[in-house]
């Protein structure tokens, strides 16, 4: 038995830790994260980064972080002035054991004043016979 749970956030640039969160509905496995992102870059080297994590704050520049589940990144390649619409649509397959009640957070790290809309669809395969054990 499985289900998909959507996380959504709208950002305006800068670092936004814990901009969205969900609780894992039942114990089992997280089998994939599907990202659907729209953002607008207005200068060369504008950057969009999003992360789904067990941690309450993003770990974008941390080595050996074991809280991170999935992360996407895109850089704007705008040579002239103006604004360039960007999109990320990617599925990230995972096979990660999760426990009922664990909290999962979404974090953004985006060039200042960049508007973005982010959806992360978390696909779960539940094991209803597995005993409850929380990670936190």
Backbone as numpy.savetxt, mean C-alpha at the origin, in Angstrom:
# Nx Ny Nz CAx CAy CAz Cx Cy Cz
-11.89 -20.69 1.45 -12.74 -19.52 1.45 -11.84 -18.27 1.45
-12.20 -17.29 0.66 -11.40 -16.09 0.60 -12.25 -14.86 0.39
-11.60 -13.71 0.44 -12.27 -12.45 0.19 -11.24 -11.40 -0.18
-11.71 -10.30 -0.71 -10.85 -9.15 -1.02 -11.29 -7.98 -0.15
-10.32 -7.26 0.39 -10.59 -6.10 1.22 -9.87 -4.91 0.60
-10.59 -3.83 0.39 -10.03 -2.64 -0.26 -9.57 -1.62 0.78
-8.39 -1.07 0.51 -7.89 0.07 1.27 -7.86 1.24 0.30
-8.28 2.44 0.74 -8.30 3.61 -0.14 -7.78 4.83 0.60
-7.05 5.66 -0.12 -6.57 6.92 0.45 -6.44 7.95 -0.66
-6.65 9.20 -0.31 -6.39 10.32 -1.20 -5.36 11.19 -0.50
-4.25 11.44 -1.18 -3.16 12.19 -0.57 -2.90 13.50 -1.26
-2.21 14.39 -0.57 -1.87 15.70 -1.14 -0.38 15.97 -1.08
0.42 14.93 -0.98 1.86 15.10 -0.97 2.44 15.03 0.41
3.75 14.83 0.44 4.44 14.71 1.71 4.37 13.29 2.25
4.78 13.11 3.49 4.74 11.81 4.15 3.43 11.68 4.89
2.69 10.61 4.62 1.42 10.37 5.28 1.41 8.94 5.79
1.74 8.79 7.06 1.78 7.47 7.69 0.38 7.07 8.16
0.04 5.80 7.95 -1.24 5.29 8.43 -2.44 6.00 7.83
-2.35 6.37 6.56 -3.44 7.12 5.92 -4.69 6.28 5.76
-4.53 4.96 5.76 -5.67 4.02 5.74 -5.26 2.79 6.54
-6.26 2.08 7.09 -5.95 0.85 7.81 -7.15 -0.09 7.74
-6.85 -1.39 7.87 -7.88 -2.42 7.97 -7.43 -3.42 9.02
-8.38 -4.21 9.51 -8.07 -5.35 10.36 -8.30 -6.61 9.53
-7.39 -7.55 9.60 -7.53 -8.82 8.88 -8.78 -9.52 9.41
-9.74 -9.87 8.52 -11.01 -10.43 8.99 -10.90 -11.81 9.63
-10.09 -12.71 9.04 -9.93 -14.07 9.55 -8.50 -14.53 9.32
-8.04 -15.50 10.09 -6.69 -16.05 9.89 -6.62 -16.81 8.57
-5.44 -16.80 7.97 -5.21 -17.49 6.70 -3.96 -16.94 6.04
-4.04 -16.73 4.72 -2.92 -16.19 3.95 -3.35 -14.98 3.15
-2.50 -13.96 3.12 -2.65 -12.85 2.19 -1.99 -13.32 0.90
-2.76 -13.44 -0.19 -2.22 -14.05 -1.41 -1.84 -13.04 -2.49
-2.35 -11.79 -2.39 -1.92 -10.78 -3.35 -2.38 -9.40 -2.91
-1.68 -8.39 -3.44 -2.09 -6.99 -3.30 -2.17 -6.44 -4.71
-3.32 -5.89 -5.07 -3.48 -5.25 -6.38 -3.53 -3.75 -6.16
-2.62 -3.01 -6.80 -2.52 -1.57 -6.66 -3.20 -0.88 -7.84
-3.98 0.15 -7.56 -4.58 1.02 -8.57 -4.35 2.46 -8.09
-3.46 3.17 -8.78 -3.01 4.49 -8.32 -3.14 5.50 -9.46
-3.62 6.70 -9.14 -3.58 7.84 -10.05 -2.90 8.98 -9.31
-1.96 9.63 -9.98 -1.30 10.78 -9.38 -0.80 11.68 -10.50
-0.58 12.95 -10.17 -0.15 13.93 -11.17 1.18 14.52 -10.79
2.15 14.40 -11.69 3.46 15.01 -11.49 3.52 16.33 -12.23
4.18 17.31 -11.65 4.28 18.62 -12.30 5.71 19.04 -12.55
6.67 18.20 -12.19 8.08 18.52 -12.42 8.85 17.22 -12.61
9.94 17.30 -13.34 10.78 16.13 -13.53 11.26 15.65 -12.17
11.25 14.35 -11.97 11.71 13.69 -10.75 10.71 13.75 -9.60
9.45 14.20 -9.83 8.42 14.03 -8.81 8.28 12.53 -8.56
8.07 12.15 -7.32 8.03 10.73 -6.97 6.77 10.41 -6.17
6.18 9.27 -6.51 5.06 8.71 -5.75 5.49 7.36 -5.19
5.25 7.15 -3.89 5.52 5.84 -3.26 4.36 5.52 -2.32
3.94 4.27 -2.35 2.90 3.79 -1.44 3.33 2.45 -0.89
2.90 2.18 0.32 3.33 0.96 1.00 2.18 0.41 1.85
2.02 -0.90 1.85 1.12 -1.59 2.78 2.02 -2.32 3.76
1.71 -2.19 5.06 2.64 -2.64 6.09 1.90 -3.02 7.36
2.53 -3.85 8.18 2.04 -4.11 9.52 2.41 -2.98 10.47
3.35 -2.14 10.10 3.82 -1.05 10.97 2.95 0.18 10.88
2.91 0.97 11.93 2.10 2.18 11.97 2.72 3.34 11.20
3.99 3.21 10.83 4.68 4.23 10.04 5.40 3.56 8.88
5.55 4.30 7.79 6.21 3.77 6.60 7.67 3.44 6.84
8.15 2.47 6.11 9.56 2.07 6.16 10.16 2.18 4.75
10.10 3.35 4.17 10.53 3.54 2.79 12.04 3.49 2.64
12.77 3.95 3.63 14.23 4.01 3.53 14.88 3.20 4.64
14.24 2.10 5.03 14.75 1.27 6.11 15.21 -0.07 5.56
16.40 -0.47 5.93 16.93 -1.77 5.53 16.35 -2.86 6.42
16.08 -4.02 5.87 15.65 -5.20 6.61 14.39 -4.98 7.43
13.45 -4.20 6.88 12.16 -4.00 7.55 11.29 -5.22 7.31
10.83 -5.83 8.37 10.01 -7.04 8.24 8.53 -6.74 8.38
8.19 -5.46 8.46 6.79 -5.06 8.55 6.15 -4.82 7.19
6.96 -4.54 6.18 6.45 -4.18 4.86 5.87 -5.40 4.16
4.68 -5.23 3.60 4.00 -6.29 2.85 4.16 -6.07 1.36
3.90 -4.85 0.89 3.97 -4.53 -0.54 4.25 -3.04 -0.70
4.95 -2.68 -1.77 5.29 -1.28 -2.02 5.33 -1.02 -3.52
4.85 0.15 -3.94 4.96 0.59 -5.33 5.63 1.95 -5.36
6.32 2.22 -6.48 7.03 3.49 -6.64 7.00 3.88 -8.10
6.84 5.17 -8.37 6.91 5.68 -9.74 7.46 7.08 -9.72
8.30 7.39 -10.70 8.89 8.72 -10.83 8.37 9.38 -12.09
8.08 10.67 -12.01 7.59 11.43 -13.15 8.76 11.77 -14.07
8.59 11.53 -15.36 9.63 11.84 -16.35 9.18 12.98 -17.26
8.77 14.08 -16.66 8.29 15.25 -17.38 9.48 16.15 -17.73
9.69 16.39 -18.99 10.84 17.17 -19.41 10.50 18.65 -19.49
9.29 18.97 -19.93 8.88 20.37 -20.03 7.96 20.71 -18.87
7.51 21.96 -18.84 6.61 22.36 -17.76 5.20 21.83 -18.03
4.37 21.86 -17.03 3.00 21.38 -17.16 2.71 20.34 -16.12
1.76 19.47 -16.42 1.38 18.42 -15.49 1.20 17.13 -16.26
1.64 16.04 -15.69 1.57 14.75 -16.34 0.81 13.78 -15.44
-0.30 13.24 -15.97 -1.06 12.24 -15.22 -0.30 10.92 -15.26
-0.21 10.27 -14.13 0.49 8.99 -14.01 -0.46 7.97 -13.40
-0.23 6.71 -13.74 -1.05 5.63 -13.17 -0.18 4.43 -12.90
-0.53 3.70 -11.84 0.10 2.42 -11.51 -1.03 1.41 -11.38
-0.98 0.36 -12.14 -1.94 -0.75 -12.03 -1.11 -2.03 -12.06
-0.92 -2.63 -10.89 -0.05 -3.80 -10.81 -0.54 -4.73 -9.70
-0.41 -6.02 -9.96 -0.73 -7.03 -8.94 0.58 -7.57 -8.37
0.63 -7.69 -7.07 1.81 -8.20 -6.39 1.43 -9.51 -5.71
1.83 -10.66 -6.28 1.50 -11.93 -5.64 2.31 -12.14 -4.36
1.65 -12.66 -3.34 2.26 -12.86 -2.02 1.70 -14.18 -1.48
2.41 -14.80 -0.57 1.86 -15.91 0.20 2.30 -15.70 1.64
1.58 -14.84 2.34 1.98 -14.39 3.67 0.94 -14.82 4.71
1.32 -15.63 5.69 0.37 -15.98 6.75 -0.04 -14.73 7.54
-1.33 -14.59 7.79 -1.86 -13.48 8.58 -2.84 -14.03 9.61
-3.02 -13.27 10.66 -3.89 -13.68 11.76 -5.08 -12.74 11.89
-6.20 -13.29 12.27 -7.40 -12.48 12.48 -7.10 -11.36 13.47
-7.53 -10.16 13.13 -7.36 -9.02 14.02 -6.08 -8.23 13.81
-5.14 -8.75 13.03 -3.92 -7.97 12.76 -4.30 -6.72 11.97
-3.67 -5.62 12.30 -3.94 -4.38 11.60 -2.91 -4.17 10.50
-3.40 -3.77 9.33 -2.56 -3.49 8.16 -2.76 -2.01 7.81
-1.66 -1.30 7.57 -1.70 0.14 7.32 -1.21 0.46 5.91
-1.71 1.58 5.37 -1.19 2.12 4.11 -0.46 3.43 4.42
0.71 3.59 3.78 1.51 4.79 3.96 1.83 5.38 2.58
1.93 6.70 2.51 2.33 7.38 1.28 3.56 8.24 1.53
4.41 8.32 0.54 5.56 9.23 0.55 5.62 9.82 -0.85
5.16 11.07 -0.98 4.96 11.67 -2.29 5.57 13.07 -2.28
6.10 13.47 -3.43 6.63 14.83 -3.56 5.57 15.83 -3.08
5.99 16.85 -2.36 5.07 17.83 -1.78 4.13 18.41 -2.81
2.89 18.54 -2.44 1.77 19.13 -3.20 1.32 18.28 -4.39
1.69 17.02 -4.44 1.22 16.13 -5.50 -0.06 15.44 -5.04
-1.12 15.58 -5.81 -2.39 14.92 -5.49 -2.36 13.48 -5.97
-2.91 12.58 -5.16 -2.95 11.17 -5.54 -4.19 10.50 -4.97
-4.63 9.47 -5.68 -5.71 8.59 -5.22 -5.15 7.18 -5.31
-5.26 6.44 -4.20 -4.61 5.14 -4.11 -5.62 4.10 -3.61
-5.69 2.97 -4.32 -6.46 1.83 -3.85 -5.53 0.63 -3.81
-5.61 -0.13 -2.74 -4.89 -1.39 -2.63 -5.93 -2.45 -2.28
-6.08 -3.44 -3.14 -7.02 -4.53 -2.91 -6.21 -5.70 -2.34
-6.50 -6.08 -1.11 -5.81 -7.19 -0.46 -6.67 -8.44 -0.61
-6.11 -9.47 -1.23 -6.83 -10.72 -1.47 -6.38 -11.77 -0.46
-7.35 -12.30 0.29 -7.08 -13.25 1.36 -7.63 -14.62 1.02
-6.95 -15.65 1.47 -7.43 -17.03 1.46 -7.45 -17.46 2.92
-8.63 -17.61 3.48 -8.76 -17.86 4.91 -8.66 -19.34 5.23
-8.12 -19.62 6.42 -8.05 -20.97 6.96 -8.88 -20.96 8.24
-10.13 -21.39 8.13 -11.04 -21.25 9.27 -10.71 -22.20 10.41
-9.82 -23.18 10.17 -9.43 -24.11 11.23 -8.19 -23.64 12.00
-7.53 -22.57 11.54 -6.31 -22.10 12.18 -6.66 -21.32 13.45
-5.98 -21.59 14.57 -6.28 -20.87 15.81 -5.85 -19.41 15.72
-6.51 -18.58 16.47 -6.23 -17.15 16.51 -4.91 -16.89 17.23
-4.03 -16.10 16.60 -2.77 -15.68 17.21 -2.39 -14.35 16.60
-2.40 -13.28 17.39 -2.13 -11.94 16.85 -0.64 -11.65 16.87
-0.20 -10.93 15.82 1.21 -10.56 15.66 1.57 -9.40 16.60
0.66 -8.54 16.92 0.99 -7.37 17.75 0.46 -7.48 19.13
